[in-house]
C-alpha cells in the first residue's frame, strides 16, 4: 500500500484513518469534509498527505443522505 492513494467522499473517521496509518498509505484524496471533519489532523500527524477538494456535489450528496437517513447517519458516526 506504500504507493497507493485512497479516495473517499468524506474525510476518513478515526477507525479508517488508523488503517491508513497502519498500512502506510501515503495519500488520501477527499471529496469534502464539511459534513464530517473526520481525522485529518491524526493522518497528517503521521505523515499522510491529505487533500480535501471540498466539492459541492459531494457535500450536497452527503447533506441529502443525512437529511433522508438521520438515524443511520448518526448511528454510523457514533452520535446516537
C-alpha distances in whole Angstrom, upper triangle without the diagonal:
4,6,5,8,10,13,16,20,20,19,17,19,19,17,14,14,14,11,9,10,10,6,7,6,8,10,12,15,18,21,23,24,27,28,25,24,21,19,19,21,19,15,17,19,15,14,12,14,16,18,20,22,25,26,29,28,26,28,31,29,28,31,33,31,32,35,35,33,34,34,31,29,31,30,26,26,28,31,34
4,6,9,11,15,17,21,21,20,18,20,20,19,16,15,15,13,10,10,11,7,6,5,6,9,12,15,18,22,24,24,28,29,26,25,22,20,19,20,18,15,16,17,14,12,11,12,15,17,20,22,25,26,30,30,27,29,32,30,29,33,35,33,33,37,38,36,36,36,33,31,33,32,28,28,30,33,36
4,7,10,13,17,20,21,20,19,21,21,21,18,16,17,15,12,13,14,11,9,7,7,8,11,14,17,20,23,24,27,28,26,25,23,21,19,21,20,16,17,19,16,14,12,12,14,16,19,21,24,25,28,28,25,28,31,29,29,32,34,32,33,37,37,36,36,37,34,32,33,33,29,29,31,34,37
4,7,10,13,17,18,17,16,19,19,18,15,14,16,13,10,12,13,10,9,6,7,7,9,11,14,17,20,21,25,25,23,22,20,19,18,20,19,15,16,18,16,14,11,12,13,14,17,18,21,22,25,25,22,25,27,26,25,29,30,29,30,33,33,32,33,33,30,28,30,30,26,26,28,31,34
4,6,10,13,14,14,13,16,17,17,14,13,15,13,10,12,14,12,10,7,7,5,6,7,11,13,16,17,21,22,20,19,17,16,15,18,17,13,14,17,15,13,10,10,10,11,13,14,17,18,22,21,19,21,24,22,22,25,27,26,27,30,31,29,30,31,28,26,28,28,24,23,26,29,32
4,7,10,11,11,10,13,15,14,11,10,13,11,8,12,13,11,11,7,9,6,5,6,8,11,14,15,19,19,17,17,15,14,13,16,16,12,14,17,15,14,11,10,10,10,12,13,16,16,20,19,16,18,21,20,19,22,24,22,23,27,27,26,26,27,24,22,24,24,20,20,23,25,28
4,7,9,9,10,13,16,16,12,12,15,14,11,15,17,15,15,11,12,9,6,5,6,8,11,13,16,17,15,15,14,15,14,17,17,14,16,19,18,17,13,12,10,10,10,11,13,13,16,15,12,15,18,16,16,19,21,19,21,24,24,23,24,25,22,20,22,23,19,19,22,25,27
4,5,7,7,11,14,14,10,11,15,14,12,15,17,16,16,13,14,11,8,6,5,6,9,10,13,13,12,13,11,13,12,16,16,14,16,19,18,18,14,14,11,10,10,11,12,12,14,13,10,12,15,13,12,16,17,16,17,20,21,20,20,22,19,16,19,19,16,16,19,21,23
4,7,9,12,15,16,13,14,17,17,15,18,21,20,20,17,17,14,11,8,6,4,6,8,11,10,10,12,12,14,14,17,18,16,18,21,21,21,17,16,13,12,10,10,10,9,11,10,6,9,11,9,9,12,14,12,14,17,18,17,18,20,17,14,17,18,15,15,18,20,22
4,6,9,12,13,11,12,15,15,14,17,19,19,19,17,17,14,10,9,6,6,5,6,9,8,7,8,8,10,11,14,15,14,16,19,19,19,16,15,12,11,9,10,9,10,12,12,8,9,12,11,8,11,14,12,13,16,17,16,16,18,16,13,15,16,13,12,16,17,19
4,7,10,11,9,9,13,13,12,14,17,17,17,15,15,12,9,8,6,8,7,5,9,9,7,6,5,7,7,11,11,10,12,15,16,16,13,12,9,10,8,10,10,12,14,15,11,11,15,14,12,14,17,16,15,19,20,19,18,20,18,14,16,17,14,12,15,17,20
4,7,8,6,6,9,10,9,11,14,14,15,13,14,12,9,10,8,11,10,9,12,12,9,8,5,6,7,11,10,9,12,14,14,15,12,13,10,12,11,14,14,15,18,18,14,14,18,16,14,17,19,17,17,20,21,20,19,20,17,14,15,16,12,11,14,16,19
4,5,5,6,8,10,10,12,14,15,16,15,16,15,12,14,12,14,13,11,13,12,8,8,4,5,8,11,10,10,13,15,15,17,14,15,13,15,14,17,16,18,20,20,16,16,19,18,15,17,20,17,16,20,21,19,18,18,16,13,13,13,10,8,11,13,16
4,6,5,6,9,10,10,12,14,15,14,16,16,13,16,14,17,16,13,16,15,11,10,7,5,9,10,8,9,12,13,13,15,13,16,14,17,16,20,19,22,23,24,20,20,23,22,19,21,23,21,20,23,25,22,21,20,18,16,15,15,12,10,11,14,17
4,5,5,7,9,10,11,13,14,14,16,16,14,17,16,18,18,16,19,17,14,13,10,9,12,13,11,11,15,15,14,17,15,17,16,19,18,21,21,23,25,25,21,21,24,22,19,22,24,21,20,24,25,22,21,20,18,16,16,15,12,11,12,15,17
4,5,5,6,9,10,11,12,11,14,13,11,13,13,15,16,14,17,17,13,13,9,9,11,13,11,10,14,15,14,15,13,15,13,16,16,19,19,21,23,22,19,19,22,20,18,21,23,20,20,24,24,22,21,21,18,16,17,16,13,12,14,17,19
4,5,5,6,8,10,10,10,11,11,9,12,12,15,15,14,17,17,13,12,8,6,8,10,7,6,10,11,10,12,10,12,11,14,14,18,18,20,23,23,19,20,23,22,19,22,24,22,22,25,26,24,23,23,21,19,19,19,15,14,16,18,21
4,5,5,6,9,10,10,13,13,12,16,16,19,19,17,20,20,16,15,11,9,11,12,8,8,12,12,10,12,11,14,14,17,18,21,22,24,27,27,23,24,27,25,23,25,28,25,24,28,29,26,26,25,23,21,21,20,17,15,16,20,22
4,5,5,6,8,8,12,13,12,15,16,19,20,19,22,21,18,17,13,12,13,15,12,10,13,14,12,13,12,15,14,17,19,21,23,24,27,26,23,24,27,25,23,26,28,25,25,29,29,27,26,26,23,21,22,21,17,17,18,21,24
4,6,5,6,5,8,9,8,12,13,17,18,17,20,21,17,16,13,11,11,13,10,8,11,12,10,11,8,11,11,14,16,19,20,22,25,25,21,23,26,24,22,25,27,25,25,29,30,27,27,27,24,22,23,23,19,18,20,23,26
4,6,5,6,8,10,11,14,16,19,20,19,22,23,19,17,14,11,11,12,9,7,9,10,7,8,7,11,12,15,17,21,22,24,28,28,24,25,29,27,25,28,30,28,28,32,32,30,30,30,27,25,25,24,21,20,21,24,27
4,5,8,11,13,14,17,19,22,23,22,25,25,22,20,17,14,15,15,12,10,13,13,10,12,11,14,16,19,21,24,26,27,30,30,27,28,31,29,27,30,32,30,30,33,34,31,31,30,28,26,26,25,22,21,22,25,28
4,6,9,11,13,16,18,21,23,22,26,26,23,22,18,16,16,17,14,12,14,15,12,12,11,14,15,18,21,23,25,27,30,29,26,28,31,29,27,30,32,30,30,34,34,32,32,31,28,27,28,27,23,23,24,27,30
4,6,9,11,15,17,21,22,22,25,26,23,21,18,15,15,16,13,10,12,13,9,9,8,11,13,16,19,22,24,26,29,29,26,27,31,29,28,31,33,31,31,35,35,33,33,33,30,28,29,28,25,24,26,29,31
4,6,8,11,14,17,19,19,23,24,21,19,17,14,14,15,13,10,11,13,10,9,7,9,11,13,16,18,21,22,26,26,23,24,28,26,25,28,30,28,29,32,33,31,31,31,28,26,27,27,24,23,25,28,30
4,7,10,13,17,19,19,22,24,21,19,17,15,13,14,13,9,10,12,9,7,5,6,9,11,14,17,20,22,25,25,23,24,28,27,25,28,31,29,30,33,34,33,33,33,30,28,29,29,26,24,27,29,32
4,7,10,13,15,16,19,21,19,17,15,14,11,13,13,9,10,13,11,9,6,5,6,8,11,13,16,18,21,22,19,21,24,23,22,25,28,26,27,30,31,30,30,31,28,26,27,28,24,23,26,28,31
4,6,10,12,12,16,17,15,14,12,11,9,12,12,9,10,13,12,11,7,6,5,6,8,11,13,15,18,18,16,17,21,20,19,22,24,23,23,26,28,26,26,28,25,22,24,24,21,19,23,25,28
4,7,9,11,14,16,15,14,13,13,11,14,15,12,12,16,16,14,11,8,6,5,6,7,10,11,15,15,13,15,18,17,16,19,22,21,22,25,26,25,25,27,24,22,24,25,21,20,23,25,28
4,6,7,11,12,11,11,11,12,10,14,15,13,13,17,17,16,13,11,7,6,5,6,8,9,12,12,9,11,14,14,13,16,18,17,18,21,22,22,22,24,21,18,20,22,18,17,21,22,25
4,7,10,11,11,12,12,14,13,17,18,16,17,20,21,20,16,14,11,9,6,5,6,5,8,8,6,8,11,11,10,13,15,15,16,19,20,20,20,23,21,18,20,22,19,18,21,22,25
4,6,7,8,9,10,13,12,15,17,16,16,20,21,20,17,15,11,9,6,6,4,6,8,9,6,6,10,10,9,11,14,14,14,17,19,19,19,21,19,16,18,20,17,16,19,20,23
4,6,5,5,7,10,9,12,14,14,15,18,19,19,16,15,11,10,7,9,7,9,11,12,9,8,12,12,10,11,15,15,14,17,19,19,18,20,18,15,16,18,16,14,17,17,20
4,5,6,9,12,12,15,17,17,18,20,22,22,20,18,15,14,10,11,8,10,10,12,10,7,10,12,9,10,13,14,12,15,18,18,16,19,18,14,15,18,16,14,17,17,20
4,7,9,13,13,16,18,18,19,22,23,24,21,20,17,16,13,13,10,11,11,12,9,7,9,10,7,7,11,11,9,11,14,14,12,15,14,11,12,15,13,11,14,14,16
4,6,9,11,13,14,15,17,19,20,21,18,18,15,15,12,14,12,13,14,15,11,10,13,13,9,10,14,13,11,14,16,15,14,15,14,11,11,13,11,9,12,12,15
4,7,7,10,11,12,13,15,17,18,16,16,12,13,10,13,11,14,15,17,13,12,15,16,13,14,17,16,15,18,20,19,17,19,18,14,14,16,14,11,14,14,17
4,6,9,9,10,12,14,15,16,14,15,12,13,12,15,14,16,18,18,15,14,17,17,14,16,19,17,16,19,21,19,18,19,17,14,14,15,13,10,12,13,17
4,6,5,6,9,10,11,13,11,12,10,13,12,16,15,18,20,21,18,17,21,20,17,19,22,21,19,23,25,23,21,22,20,17,17,18,15,12,14,16,19
4,5,5,6,8,10,11,9,9,7,9,9,13,13,17,19,20,17,17,21,21,18,20,23,22,21,24,26,25,24,25,23,20,20,21,18,15,18,19,23
4,6,5,6,9,10,9,10,9,12,12,16,16,20,22,24,21,20,24,24,21,23,26,25,24,27,29,28,26,27,26,22,22,23,21,17,19,20,24
4,6,5,7,9,9,11,10,14,15,18,19,22,24,26,22,22,26,25,23,24,28,26,25,28,30,28,26,27,25,22,22,22,20,17,18,20,23
4,5,5,7,5,8,8,11,13,16,18,20,23,24,21,21,25,24,22,24,27,26,25,29,30,28,27,28,26,23,23,23,20,18,20,22,25
4,5,5,5,6,7,10,12,16,17,20,23,25,22,22,26,26,24,26,29,28,27,30,32,31,30,31,29,25,25,26,23,21,23,24,28
4,6,7,10,11,14,16,20,21,24,27,28,25,25,29,29,26,28,32,30,29,33,35,33,31,32,30,27,27,27,25,22,23,25,29
4,6,9,11,15,17,21,22,25,28,29,26,26,30,29,27,30,32,31,30,34,35,33,32,33,30,28,27,28,25,22,24,26,29
4,6,9,13,16,19,21,24,27,28,25,26,30,29,28,30,33,32,31,35,36,35,34,34,32,29,29,30,27,25,26,28,32
4,6,10,13,16,18,21,24,25,22,23,26,26,24,27,30,28,28,32,33,31,31,32,29,26,27,27,24,22,24,27,30
4,7,10,13,15,18,22,23,20,21,25,25,23,26,28,28,28,31,33,31,31,32,30,27,28,29,25,23,26,28,31
4,6,10,12,15,18,19,17,17,21,21,20,22,25,24,24,27,29,28,27,29,27,23,24,26,22,20,23,25,28
4,6,9,12,15,16,14,15,19,19,18,21,23,23,23,26,28,27,27,29,27,24,25,27,23,21,25,26,29
4,5,8,12,13,11,12,15,16,15,17,20,20,20,23,25,24,24,26,24,21,22,24,21,19,23,24,27
4,5,9,11,9,11,14,14,15,16,19,19,20,22,24,25,25,27,25,22,24,26,23,21,25,26,29
4,6,9,8,8,11,12,12,13,16,17,17,19,22,22,22,25,23,20,21,24,21,20,23,23,26
4,5,5,6,9,10,11,12,14,16,17,18,20,21,22,25,23,20,22,24,22,21,24,25,27
4,5,5,6,8,10,10,12,14,15,16,18,20,20,23,22,19,21,24,22,21,25,24,27
4,5,5,6,9,10,11,12,14,15,16,18,19,22,21,18,21,23,21,21,25,25,26
4,5,5,6,9,10,11,12,14,15,16,17,20,18,15,18,20,18,17,21,21,23
4,5,5,6,9,10,10,12,14,15,15,19,17,14,16,19,17,16,20,20,22
4,5,5,6,9,10,10,12,14,15,18,17,15,17,20,18,18,21,21,22
4,6,5,6,9,10,11,12,13,17,15,13,16,18,16,17,20,20,21
4,5,5,6,8,10,10,11,14,12,10,12,15,13,13,16,16,18
4,5,5,6,9,10,10,13,13,10,13,16,15,14,17,16,18
4,5,5,6,8,10,13,13,11,14,16,16,16,19,18,19
4,5,5,6,8,11,9,8,11,13,12,13,16,16,16
4,6,5,5,8,8,6,8,11,11,11,14,13,13
4,6,6,9,10,9,11,14,14,15,17,15,15
4,6,9,9,9,12,14,14,16,18,17,16
4,6,5,6,9,10,11,13,14,14,13
4,5,5,6,8,10,11,12,11,10
4,6,5,6,8,10,11,10,8
4,6,5,6,9,10,10,9
4,5,5,6,9,9,9
4,5,5,6,5,5
4,6,5,6,5
4,6,8,8
4,6,8
4,6
4
